[in-house]
């Protein structure tokens, strides 16, 4: 009887492992909609930026997020907003239009992901400004949210 339970537990573990592997095929993340959901949040953030709506741009961050600034990490979404207002948003809205390119989203476990890519600021009769970024995302009750942002 004891041996039968051991085989049963092993069989259940193998079936569970196979099911988990099957779920991750294609996107690399645990669920097939994870990468598209994070990409959609990049789109939401850029749309908020382009409309001059800082709260929409910041809505993809957790309240306790960090972002690398010129003097080191800024802690909390309010500090990240202050950083934006002191830089890109000096006039109350950004001068150039934002979009993201070369987005790559990879899992860091079942509830975290790493996104890398390039931000591109264009328009307003100015030269394009581009830089590379790495962001870390976590699954929250409200959906995916960014917990760290590091851009160059």
DSSP file (Angstrom, degrees, kcal/mol; ACC not computed):
  #  RESIDUE AA STRUCTURE BP1 BP2  ACC     N-H-->O    O-->H-N    N-H-->O    O-->H-N    TCO  KAPPA ALPHA  PHI   PSI    X-CA   Y-CA   Z-CA
    1    1 A X     >        0   0    0      0, 0.0     4,-2.0     0, 0.0     5,-0.2   0.000 360.0 360.0 360.0 -44.3    0.0    0.0    0.0
    2    2 A X  H  >  +     0   0    0      1,-0.2     4,-1.9     2,-0.2     5,-0.1   0.897 360.0  50.8 -62.6 -40.7    2.8    2.4    0.9
    3    3 A X  H  > S+     0   0    0      1,-0.2     4,-2.1     2,-0.2    -1,-0.2   0.881 107.2  53.9 -64.9 -38.6    4.6    1.7   -2.4
    4    4 A X  H  > S+     0   0    0      1,-0.2     4,-2.2     2,-0.2    -1,-0.2   0.889 107.3  51.1 -63.5 -39.4    1.4    2.3   -4.3
    5    5 A X  H  X S+     0   0    0     -4,-2.0     4,-2.8     2,-0.2    -1,-0.2   0.895 107.7  53.2 -63.8 -40.2    1.0    5.8   -2.7
    6    6 A X  H  X S+     0   0    0     -4,-1.9     4,-2.3     1,-0.2    -2,-0.2   0.924 111.0  45.6 -61.0 -44.6    4.6    6.6   -3.6
    7    7 A X  H  X S+     0   0    0     -4,-2.1     4,-2.7     2,-0.2    -1,-0.2   0.882 112.5  51.7 -65.8 -37.5    3.9    5.8   -7.2
    8    8 A X  H  X S+     0   0    0     -4,-2.2     4,-2.5     2,-0.2    -2,-0.2   0.921 110.6  47.4 -65.0 -44.3    0.7    7.7   -7.1
    9    9 A X  H  X S+     0   0    0     -4,-2.8     4,-2.4     2,-0.2    -2,-0.2   0.913 112.9  49.5 -63.2 -42.9    2.5   10.8   -5.7
   10   10 A X  H  X S+     0   0    0     -4,-2.3     4,-2.4     2,-0.2    -2,-0.2   0.915 111.1  49.6 -62.1 -43.5    5.2   10.5   -8.3
   11   11 A X  H  X S+     0   0    0     -4,-2.7     4,-2.5     2,-0.2    -2,-0.2   0.918 111.4  48.3 -62.8 -43.7    2.6   10.2  -11.1
   12   12 A X  H  X S+     0   0    0     -4,-2.5     4,-2.5     1,-0.2    -1,-0.2   0.910 111.5  50.6 -62.9 -42.3    0.7   13.3   -9.9
   13   13 A X  H  X S+     0   0    0     -4,-2.4     4,-2.4     2,-0.2    -1,-0.2   0.903 111.4  48.3 -62.1 -41.2    4.0   15.2   -9.6
   14   14 A X  H  X S+     0   0    0     -4,-2.4     4,-2.5     2,-0.2    -2,-0.2   0.918 112.1  48.0 -67.1 -43.2    4.9   14.2  -13.2
   15   15 A X  H  X S+     0   0    0     -4,-2.5     4,-2.4     2,-0.2    -2,-0.2   0.915 112.8  49.1 -63.0 -43.1    1.5   15.2  -14.6
   16   16 A X  H  X S+     0   0    0     -4,-2.5     4,-2.3     2,-0.2    -2,-0.2   0.917 111.2  49.5 -62.1 -44.2    1.7   18.5  -12.8
   17   17 A X  H  X S+     0   0    0     -4,-2.4     4,-2.3     1,-0.2    -2,-0.2   0.911 111.6  48.7 -62.8 -42.5    5.2   19.2  -14.1
   18   18 A X  H  X S+     0   0    0     -4,-2.5     4,-2.4     2,-0.2    -1,-0.2   0.905 111.0  50.3 -64.4 -40.8    4.1   18.4  -17.7
   19   19 A X  H  X S+     0   0    0     -4,-2.4     4,-1.9     2,-0.2    -2,-0.2   0.900 110.7  49.4 -63.8 -40.2    1.1   20.6  -17.4
   20   20 A X  H  X S+     0   0    0     -4,-2.3     4,-1.1     2,-0.2    -2,-0.2   0.909 111.2  49.3 -65.9 -41.5    3.2   23.5  -16.1
   21   21 A X  H  X S+     0   0    0     -4,-2.3     4,-0.7     1,-0.2     3,-0.5   0.909 109.3  52.5 -63.4 -41.4    5.7   23.0  -18.9
   22   22 A X  H >< S+     0   0    0     -4,-2.4     3,-0.8     1,-0.2    -1,-0.2   0.881 105.4  55.0 -62.3 -38.6    2.9   23.0  -21.5
   23   23 A X  H 3< S+     0   0    0     -4,-1.9    -1,-0.2     1,-0.2     4,-0.2   0.807 107.1  50.9 -64.5 -28.7    1.5   26.3  -20.1
   24   24 A X  H 3X S+     0   0    0     -4,-1.1     4,-1.8    -3,-0.5    -1,-0.2   0.576  81.4 113.4 -89.8  -7.7    4.8   28.0  -20.6
   25   25 A X  T << S+     0   0    0     -3,-0.8     2,-0.7    -4,-0.7     4,-0.1  -0.389  80.0  15.2 -64.5 136.8    5.4   27.0  -24.2
   26   26 A X  T  4 S+     0   0    0      1,-0.1    -1,-0.2    -2,-0.1    -2,-0.1  -0.452 129.7  39.8 102.5 -60.7    5.3   30.0  -26.6
   27   27 A X  T  4 S-     0   0    0     -2,-0.7    -2,-0.2     2,-0.3    -1,-0.1   0.690  91.0-131.3 -98.6 -19.8    5.6   33.0  -24.4
   28   28 A X  S  < S+     0   0    0     -4,-1.8    79,-0.3     1,-0.4     2,-0.2   0.264  76.9 101.9  84.0 -14.0    8.2   31.8  -21.9
   29   29 A X  S    S-     0   0    0      2,-0.2    -1,-0.4    -6,-0.1    -2,-0.3  -0.563  88.7-103.7 -99.8 169.0    5.9   33.0  -19.1
   30   30 A X  S    S+     0   0    0     79,-0.3     2,-0.4    -2,-0.2    -5,-0.1   0.854 106.1  32.9 -62.3 -39.5    3.7   30.9  -16.9
   31   31 A X  S >  S-     0   0    0     79,-0.1     3,-1.9    -7,-0.1     4,-0.4  -0.932  83.0-123.4-120.7 144.2    0.4   31.9  -18.6
   32   32 A X  T 3  S+     0   0    0     -2,-0.4     4,-0.5     1,-0.3     3,-0.2   0.741 108.9  53.8 -59.6 -23.6    0.1   32.7  -22.3
   33   33 A X  T 3> S+     0   0    0      1,-0.2     4,-2.1     2,-0.1    -1,-0.3   0.458  83.4  89.2 -91.8   0.2   -1.3   36.2  -21.7
   34   34 A X  H <> S+     0   0    0     -3,-1.9     4,-2.2     2,-0.2     5,-0.2   0.962  89.2  43.2 -63.4 -53.3    1.5   37.4  -19.4
   35   35 A X  H  > S+     0   0    0     -4,-0.4     4,-2.6     1,-0.2     5,-0.2   0.935 116.2  47.6 -61.5 -47.2    3.7   38.9  -22.1
   36   36 A X  H  > S+     0   0    0     -4,-0.5     4,-2.3     1,-0.2    -1,-0.2   0.870 110.6  53.5 -61.6 -33.8    0.8   40.5  -24.0
   37   37 A X  H  X S+     0   0    0     -4,-2.1     4,-1.4     2,-0.2    -1,-0.2   0.912 111.2  44.8 -66.1 -41.6   -0.5   42.0  -20.7
   38   38 A X  H  X S+     0   0    0     -4,-2.2     4,-1.8     2,-0.2    -2,-0.2   0.909 112.1  52.1 -68.9 -41.2    2.9   43.5  -19.9
   39   39 A X  H  X S+     0   0    0     -4,-2.6     4,-2.1     1,-0.2    -2,-0.2   0.897 106.7  54.4 -59.3 -39.9    3.2   44.9  -23.5
   40   40 A X  H  X S+     0   0    0     -4,-2.3     4,-2.5     1,-0.2    -1,-0.2   0.857 105.1  53.6 -63.5 -34.6   -0.2   46.4  -23.1
   41   41 A X  H  X S+     0   0    0     -4,-1.4     4,-2.6     2,-0.2    -1,-0.2   0.867 105.4  52.8 -70.1 -35.1    0.9   48.2  -20.0
   42   42 A X  H  X S+     0   0    0     -4,-1.8     4,-2.5     2,-0.2    -2,-0.2   0.924 110.8  48.5 -60.8 -42.5    3.9   49.7  -21.9
   43   43 A X  H  X S+     0   0    0     -4,-2.1     4,-2.5     2,-0.2    -2,-0.2   0.913 111.1  49.7 -63.1 -42.8    1.4   50.9  -24.5
   44   44 A X  H  X S+     0   0    0     -4,-2.5     4,-2.3     2,-0.2    -2,-0.2   0.919 111.5  49.2 -60.6 -44.8   -0.8   52.4  -21.7
   45   45 A X  H  X S+     0   0    0     -4,-2.6     4,-2.3     1,-0.2    -2,-0.2   0.930 112.8  46.1 -62.1 -46.9    2.2   54.1  -20.2
   46   46 A X  H  X S+     0   0    0     -4,-2.5     4,-2.8     1,-0.2    52,-0.3   0.890 111.0  53.1 -64.4 -39.3    3.3   55.6  -23.5
   47   47 A X  H  X S+     0   0    0     -4,-2.5     4,-1.5     2,-0.2    -1,-0.2   0.914 109.8  48.4 -63.2 -42.0   -0.3   56.7  -24.3
   48   48 A X  H  X>S+     0   0    0     -4,-2.3     5,-3.1     2,-0.2     4,-0.5   0.926 112.0  49.6 -62.0 -44.7   -0.5   58.5  -21.0
   49   49 A X  H ><5S+     0   0    0     -4,-2.3     3,-1.4     1,-0.2    45,-0.4   0.941 110.5  49.8 -55.9 -49.9    2.9   60.2  -21.6
   50   50 A X  H 3<5S+     0   0    0     -4,-2.8    -1,-0.2     1,-0.3    -2,-0.2   0.741 111.2  48.5 -68.9 -23.6    1.8   61.3  -25.1
   51   51 A X  H 3<5S-     0   0    0     -4,-1.5    -1,-0.3    -3,-0.2    -2,-0.2   0.465 116.5-113.8 -89.8  -2.9   -1.4   62.8  -23.8
   52   52 A X  T <<5S+     0   0    0     -3,-1.4     2,-0.9    -4,-0.5    -3,-0.2   0.777  71.4 139.8  76.3  26.5    0.4   64.6  -21.1
   53   53 A X    >>< -     0   0    0     -5,-3.1     4,-2.0    -6,-0.2     3,-0.6  -0.785  27.8-178.9-107.2  88.3   -1.2   62.6  -18.4
   54   54 A X  H 3> S+     0   0    0     -2,-0.9     4,-2.7     1,-0.2     5,-0.2   0.869  79.7  57.9 -57.2 -41.2    1.5   61.8  -15.8
   55   55 A X  H 3> S+     0   0    0      1,-0.2     4,-0.8     2,-0.2    -1,-0.2   0.877 107.8  48.0 -59.6 -34.8   -0.9   59.7  -13.5
   56   56 A X  H X4 S+     0   0    0     -3,-0.6     3,-0.7     2,-0.2     4,-0.3   0.933 111.1  50.3 -69.5 -44.4   -1.6   57.4  -16.5
   57   57 A X  H >< S+     0   0    0     -4,-2.0     3,-0.8     1,-0.2    -2,-0.2   0.916 115.1  44.1 -56.1 -43.7    2.1   57.1  -17.3
   58   58 A X  H >< S+     0   0    0     -4,-2.7     3,-2.0     1,-0.2    -1,-0.2   0.598  89.4  89.2 -78.7 -11.8    2.8   56.3  -13.6
   59   59 A X  T << S+     0   0    0     -4,-0.8    -1,-0.2    -3,-0.7    -2,-0.1   0.658  77.8  64.1 -64.5 -15.5   -0.1   53.9  -13.2
   60   60 A X  T <  S+     0   0    0     -3,-0.8    86,-3.8    -4,-0.3    -1,-0.3   0.580  90.4  83.9 -84.1  -8.8    2.0   50.9  -14.3
   61   61 A X  E <  S-a  146   0A   0     -3,-2.0    86,-0.2    84,-0.2     2,-0.1  -0.632  80.6-120.9 -91.6 150.2    4.3   51.3  -11.3
   62   62 A X  E >   -     0   0A   0     84,-2.6     3,-1.6    -2,-0.2    15,-0.1  -0.482  34.1-107.8 -75.0 161.5    3.6   49.8   -7.8
   63   63 A X  E 3  S+     0   0A   0      1,-0.3    14,-2.0    -2,-0.1    15,-0.3   0.820 121.1  44.7 -59.9 -31.2    3.4   52.4   -5.0
   64   64 A X  E 3  S+     0   0A   0     12,-0.2    -1,-0.3    13,-0.1    12,-0.2   0.206  86.0 137.8-100.3  15.5    6.8   51.2   -3.7
   65   65 A X  E <   -     0   0A   0     -3,-1.6    11,-3.5    81,-0.2     2,-0.3  -0.106  41.5-143.9 -59.5 157.5    8.6   51.0   -7.1
   66   66 A X  E     -aB 148  75A   0     81,-1.8    83,-1.8     9,-0.2     2,-0.4  -0.925  13.0-171.4-120.7 151.1   12.1   52.2   -7.6
   67   67 A X  E     -aB 149  74A   0      7,-1.9     7,-3.5    -2,-0.3     2,-0.4  -0.995  29.1-114.7-140.7 136.2   13.6   53.9  -10.6
   68   68 A X  E     - B   0  73A   0     81,-2.5    83,-0.4    -2,-0.4     5,-0.2  -0.561  40.4-179.8 -72.4 127.2   17.3   54.7  -11.2
   69   69 A X  E >   - B   0  72A   0      3,-2.5     3,-1.6    -2,-0.4    11,-0.0  -0.579  47.2 -87.5-115.2-178.7   17.8   58.5  -11.3
   70   70 A X  T 3  S+     0   0    0      1,-0.3     3,-0.1    -2,-0.2    -2,-0.1   0.785 130.5  40.6 -61.5 -27.9   20.9   60.6  -11.8
   71   71 A X  T 3  S-     0   0    0      1,-0.4    -1,-0.3     0, 0.0     2,-0.2   0.200 128.4 -85.0-106.3  14.6   21.7   60.4   -8.0
   72   72 A X  E <  S-B   69   0A   0     -3,-1.6    -3,-2.5     2,-0.0    -1,-0.4  -0.717  82.9  -3.7 113.2-166.8   20.7   56.7   -7.6
   73   73 A X  E     -B   68   0A   0     -2,-0.2     2,-0.5    -5,-0.2    -5,-0.2  -0.366  54.2-148.2 -67.9 134.7   17.4   55.0   -6.9
   74   74 A X  E     -B   67   0A   0     -7,-3.5    -7,-1.9    -2,-0.1     2,-0.5  -0.869  20.5-143.5 -93.4 133.9   14.3   57.0   -6.5
   75   75 A X  E     +B   66   0A   0     -2,-0.5     4,-0.4    -9,-0.2    -9,-0.2  -0.893  55.0  12.7-112.3 123.6   11.9   55.2   -4.1
   76   76 A X  S  > S-     0   0    0    -11,-3.5     4,-2.0    -2,-0.5   -12,-0.2   0.151  83.2 -90.4  96.7 148.5    8.2   55.2   -4.5
   77   77 A X  H  > S+     0   0    0    -14,-2.0     4,-2.4     1,-0.2     5,-0.1   0.822 124.1  57.1 -63.9 -32.0    5.9   56.2   -7.3
   78   78 A X  H  > S+     0   0    0    -15,-0.3     4,-2.3     2,-0.2    -1,-0.2   0.913 107.7  47.3 -65.1 -41.2    5.6   59.8   -5.9
   79   79 A X  H  > S+     0   0    0     -4,-0.4     4,-2.3    -3,-0.2    -2,-0.2   0.869 110.8  52.1 -66.8 -36.1    9.4   60.2   -6.1
   80   80 A X  H  X S+     0   0    0     -4,-2.0     4,-2.1     2,-0.2    -2,-0.2   0.913 109.7  49.6 -65.8 -41.3    9.3   58.8   -9.6
   81   81 A X  H  X S+     0   0    0     -4,-2.4     4,-2.6     2,-0.2    -2,-0.2   0.907 110.0  50.6 -61.3 -42.6    6.7   61.3  -10.5
   82   82 A X  H  X S+     0   0    0     -4,-2.3     4,-2.0     1,-0.2    -2,-0.2   0.895 108.2  53.2 -62.0 -39.8    8.8   64.1   -9.0
   83   83 A X  H  X S+     0   0    0     -4,-2.3     4,-0.9     2,-0.2    -1,-0.2   0.905 110.5  47.1 -61.0 -42.3   11.8   62.9  -11.1
   84   84 A X  H ><>S+     0   0    0     -4,-2.1     5,-3.0     1,-0.2     3,-0.6   0.920 111.0  51.1 -66.0 -43.6    9.6   63.1  -14.2
   85   85 A X  H 3<5S+     0   0    0     -4,-2.6    -1,-0.2     1,-0.2    -2,-0.2   0.840 110.1  50.1 -63.4 -32.7    8.4   66.6  -13.4
   86   86 A X  H 3<5S+     0   0    0     -4,-2.0    -1,-0.2    -5,-0.2    -2,-0.2   0.682 127.4  19.3 -78.1 -18.0   12.0   67.8  -12.8
   87   87 A X  T X<5S+     0   0    0     -4,-0.9     3,-1.2    -3,-0.6    -3,-0.2   0.612 133.8  11.7-114.1 -94.2   13.1   66.4  -16.1
   88   88 A X  T 3 5S+     0   0    0      1,-0.3     7,-0.5    -5,-0.2     3,-0.3   0.742 128.6  49.2 -64.9 -26.5   10.9   65.5  -19.1
   89   89 A X  T > < +     0   0    0     -5,-3.0     3,-2.3     1,-0.2    -1,-0.3  -0.007  66.3 127.1-107.1  27.3    7.8   67.2  -17.6
   90   90 A X  T <  S+     0   0    0     -3,-1.2    -1,-0.2     1,-0.3    -2,-0.1   0.813  79.0  46.3 -55.8 -32.7    9.2   70.6  -16.7
   91   91 A X  T 3  S-     0   0    0      2,-0.5    -1,-0.3    -3,-0.3    -2,-0.1   0.328 129.9 -93.1 -93.2   8.1    6.5   72.4  -18.7
   92   92 A X  S <  S+     0   0    0     -3,-2.3     2,-0.3    -7,-0.2   -38,-0.2   0.284 107.4  40.9  97.1 -10.6    3.7   70.3  -17.2
   93   93 A X  S    S-     0   0    0     -5,-0.1    -2,-0.5    -8,-0.1     2,-0.1  -0.967  95.7 -89.8-159.0 156.4    3.8   67.8  -20.1
   94   94 A X        -     0   0    0    -45,-0.4    -5,-0.1    -2,-0.3    -6,-0.1  -0.410  24.2-144.9 -72.0 148.8    6.6   66.1  -22.1
   95   95 A X  S    S+     0   0    0     -7,-0.5     2,-0.2    -2,-0.1    -1,-0.1   0.879  78.9  51.6 -78.7 -40.4    7.8   67.9  -25.3
   96   96 A X  S    S-     0   0    0     -8,-0.1     2,-0.3    27,-0.1    27,-0.2  -0.604  85.9-108.9-103.8 161.2    8.4   64.7  -27.3
   97   97 A X  E     -C  122   0A   0     25,-2.9    25,-2.3    -2,-0.2     2,-0.4  -0.662  33.0-142.4 -87.5 138.9    6.3   61.7  -28.1
   98   98 A X  E     +C  121   0A   0    -52,-0.3     2,-0.3    -2,-0.3    23,-0.2  -0.835  27.4 156.1-106.8 137.2    7.3   58.3  -26.5
   99   99 A X  E     -C  120   0A   0     21,-1.9    21,-2.7    -2,-0.4     2,-0.4  -0.969  30.5-127.3-147.6 164.7    7.2   54.8  -27.9
  100  100 A X  E     -C  119   0A   0     -2,-0.3     2,-0.3    19,-0.2    19,-0.2  -0.874  22.2-176.3-114.8 143.8    9.0   51.6  -27.1
  101  101 A X  E     +C  118   0A   0     17,-2.9    17,-3.0    -2,-0.4    -2,-0.0  -0.888  61.0  25.3-131.0 163.0   10.9   49.3  -29.4
  102  102 A X  E    S-     0   0A   0     -2,-0.3     2,-0.2    15,-0.2    -1,-0.1   0.794  74.3-177.6  56.8  34.2   12.7   46.0  -29.1
  103  103 A X  E     +     0   0A   0     14,-0.1     2,-0.4    -3,-0.1    14,-0.2  -0.444   6.8 179.3 -66.6 131.3   10.6   44.9  -26.2
  104  104 A X  E     -C  116   0A   0     12,-2.5    12,-2.4    -2,-0.2     2,-0.5  -0.993   7.7-165.8-133.7 127.3   11.6   41.5  -24.8
  105  105 A X  E     +C  115   0A   0     -2,-0.4     2,-0.3    10,-0.2    10,-0.2  -0.959  10.0 176.6-120.5 125.9    9.7   40.0  -21.8
  106  106 A X  E     -C  114   0A   0      8,-2.9     8,-3.2    -2,-0.5     2,-0.1  -0.951  29.8-108.7-129.6 146.8   11.1   37.0  -19.9
  107  107 A X  E     -C  113   0A   0     -2,-0.3     6,-0.3   -79,-0.3     3,-0.1  -0.416  19.4-174.1 -74.0 148.8    9.9   35.2  -16.8
  108  108 A X  S    S-     0   0    0      4,-2.8     2,-0.2     1,-0.7     3,-0.2  -0.235  75.6 -47.2-125.0  38.8   11.7   35.5  -13.4
  109  109 A X  S >  S-     0   0    0      3,-0.2     3,-0.7     1,-0.1    -1,-0.7  -0.637  88.6 -53.8 115.7-178.5    9.4   32.9  -11.8
  110  110 A X  T 3  S+     0   0    0      1,-0.2   -80,-0.1    -2,-0.2    -1,-0.1   0.758 134.8  28.6 -68.8 -24.5    5.7   32.5  -11.9
  111  111 A X  T 3  S+     0   0    0     -3,-0.2    28,-2.6   -81,-0.1     2,-0.3   0.191 112.6  63.5-125.0  17.5    4.8   36.0  -10.7
  112  112 A X  E <   - D   0 138A   0     -3,-0.7    -4,-2.8    26,-0.2     2,-0.3  -0.982  54.0-176.1-140.8 152.2    7.7   38.2  -11.8
  113  113 A X  E     -CD 107 137A   0     24,-2.0    24,-3.0    -2,-0.3     2,-0.5  -0.985  19.5-137.0-147.3 155.6    9.1   39.2  -15.2
  114  114 A X  E     -CD 106 136A   0     -8,-3.2    -8,-2.9    -2,-0.3     2,-0.4  -0.957  19.6-168.4-112.9 129.9   12.0   41.1  -16.7
  115  115 A X  E     +CD 105 135A   0     20,-2.9    20,-3.1    -2,-0.5     2,-0.3  -0.977   6.2 179.6-120.3 133.5   11.4   43.4  -19.6
  116  116 A X  E     +CD 104 134A   0    -12,-2.4   -12,-2.5    -2,-0.4     2,-0.3  -0.917  21.2 113.1-125.7 156.1   14.1   45.0  -21.7
  117  117 A X  E     - D   0 133A   0     16,-1.7    16,-2.6    -2,-0.3     2,-0.4  -0.985  55.7 -75.5 172.7-165.2   13.9   47.3  -24.7
  118  118 A X  E     -CD 101 132A   0    -17,-3.0   -17,-2.9    -2,-0.3     2,-0.3  -0.982  27.5-147.4-126.2 133.2   14.5   50.7  -26.0
  119  119 A X  E     -CD 100 131A   0     12,-2.7    12,-1.6    -2,-0.4     2,-0.4  -0.772  15.1-162.6 -94.4 147.6   12.5   53.9  -25.4
  120  120 A X  E     -CD  99 130A   0    -21,-2.7   -21,-1.9    -2,-0.3     2,-0.5  -0.989   7.6-167.8-134.1 123.9   12.3   56.4  -28.2
  121  121 A X  E     +CD  98 129A   0      8,-3.0     8,-2.4    -2,-0.4     2,-0.3  -0.955  21.6 169.4-110.2 126.3   11.3   60.1  -27.9
  122  122 A X  E     +C   97   0A   0    -25,-2.3   -25,-2.9    -2,-0.5     5,-0.1  -0.868  24.0  31.3-133.7 164.0   10.6   61.9  -31.1
  123  123 A X    >   +     0   0    0      3,-0.4     3,-1.4    -2,-0.3   -27,-0.1  -0.301  51.0 104.2  95.6-171.9    9.2   65.1  -32.5
  124  124 A X  T 3  S-     0   0    0      1,-0.3     3,-0.1    -2,-0.1    -1,-0.1   0.714 111.0 -72.5  62.1  26.0    8.9   68.8  -31.5
  125  125 A X  T 3  S+     0   0    0      1,-0.2     2,-0.3     0, 0.0    -1,-0.3   0.719 106.4 119.7  67.0  19.7   11.6   69.7  -34.0
  126  126 A X  S <  S-     0   0    0     -3,-1.4    -3,-0.4     1,-0.1    -1,-0.2  -0.784  73.3 -92.5-113.2 157.8   14.2   68.1  -31.8
  127  127 A X        -     0   0    0     -2,-0.3    -1,-0.1     1,-0.1    -6,-0.0  -0.378  53.9 -94.8 -62.7 147.2   16.6   65.2  -32.4
  128  128 A X        -     0   0    0     -6,-0.1     2,-0.5    -8,-0.0    -6,-0.2  -0.331  36.5-150.2 -59.3 144.2   15.3   61.8  -31.4
  129  129 A X  E     +D  121   0A   0     -8,-2.4    -8,-3.0    -3,-0.1     2,-0.3  -0.988  21.7 173.4-119.6 126.9   16.4   60.7  -27.9
  130  130 A X  E     +D  120   0A   0     -2,-0.5     2,-0.3   -10,-0.2   -10,-0.2  -0.907   7.2 164.7-131.8 158.9   16.7   57.0  -27.3
  131  131 A X  E     -D  119   0A   0    -12,-1.6   -12,-2.7    -2,-0.3     2,-0.3  -0.972  32.7-110.8-165.3 160.9   17.9   54.8  -24.5
  132  132 A X  E     -D  118   0A   0     -2,-0.3    20,-2.6   -14,-0.2     2,-0.3  -0.708  34.2-170.1 -98.1 150.2   17.8   51.2  -23.4
  133  133 A X  E     -DE 117 151A   0    -16,-2.6   -16,-1.7    -2,-0.3     2,-0.4  -0.951  19.8-157.9-139.7 158.1   15.9   50.1  -20.3
  134  134 A X  E     -DE 116 150A   0     16,-2.4    16,-2.4    -2,-0.3     2,-0.3  -0.996  19.2-178.0-130.9 130.0   15.4   47.1  -18.0
  135  135 A X  E     -DE 115 149A   0    -20,-3.1   -20,-2.9    -2,-0.4     2,-0.5  -0.956  17.2-145.3-128.5 150.2   12.3   46.9  -15.9
  136  136 A X  E     -DE 114 148A   0     12,-2.3    11,-3.3    -2,-0.3    12,-1.4  -0.963  19.2-165.7-116.4 132.7   11.1   44.3  -13.4
  137  137 A X  E     -DE 113 146A   0    -24,-3.0   -24,-2.0    -2,-0.5     2,-0.3  -0.841   6.1-164.7-119.1 150.8    7.4   43.4  -13.1
  138  138 A X  E     -DE 112 145A   0      7,-2.8     7,-2.3    -2,-0.3     2,-0.5  -0.981  27.0-114.6-134.0 148.4    5.4   41.6  -10.5
  139  139 A X  E     + E   0 144A   0    -28,-2.6     2,-0.2    -2,-0.3     5,-0.2  -0.707  41.8 176.1 -81.1 126.4    1.9   40.1  -10.6
  140  140 A X  E >   - E   0 143A   0      3,-1.8     3,-1.9    -2,-0.5   -78,-0.0  -0.730  49.4 -96.4-120.9 171.3   -0.4   42.0   -8.2
  141  141 A X  T 3  S+     0   0    0      1,-0.3     3,-0.1    -2,-0.2    -2,-0.0   0.800 128.9  51.7 -58.3 -26.2   -4.1   41.7   -7.5
  142  142 A X  T 3  S-     0   0    0      1,-0.4    -1,-0.3     0, 0.0     2,-0.2   0.416 125.1-100.0 -88.4   1.4   -4.6   44.6   -9.9
  143  143 A X  E <  S- E   0 140A   0     -3,-1.9    -3,-1.8     2,-0.0    -1,-0.4  -0.681  72.6 -10.8 109.8-168.7   -2.5   42.8  -12.6
  144  144 A X  E     + E   0 139A   0     -2,-0.2     2,-0.3    -5,-0.2    -5,-0.2  -0.423  65.6 177.1 -68.0 137.7    1.1   43.2  -13.7
  145  145 A X  E     - E   0 138A   0     -7,-2.3    -7,-2.8    -2,-0.1     2,-0.3  -0.989  31.2-110.5-141.5 149.6    2.9   46.3  -12.2
  146  146 A X  E     +aE  61 137A   0    -86,-3.8   -84,-2.6    -2,-0.3    -9,-0.3  -0.621  27.5 177.1 -81.8 133.4    6.5   47.5  -12.5
  147  147 A X  E    S+     0   0A   0    -11,-3.3   -81,-1.8    -2,-0.3     2,-0.3   0.579  70.4  22.5-110.3 -15.9    8.6   47.3   -9.3
  148  148 A X  E     -aE  66 136A   0    -12,-1.4   -12,-2.3   -83,-0.2     2,-0.4  -0.977  58.4-170.7-153.0 141.6   11.9   48.6  -10.8
  149  149 A X  E     +aE  67 135A   0    -83,-1.8   -81,-2.5    -2,-0.3     2,-0.4  -0.996   5.9 176.1-133.5 124.9   12.8   50.8  -13.7
  150  150 A X  E     + E   0 134A   0    -16,-2.4   -16,-2.4    -2,-0.4     2,-0.3  -0.941  11.2 170.2-133.0 111.2   16.4   51.3  -14.9
  151  151 A X  E       E   0 133A   0     -2,-0.4   -18,-0.2   -83,-0.4   -33,-0.1  -0.888 360.0 360.0-121.9 151.3   16.9   53.4  -18.1
  152  152 A X              0   0    0    -20,-2.6   -19,-0.1    -2,-0.3    -1,-0.1   0.391 360.0 360.0-111.5 360.0   20.0   54.8  -19.7
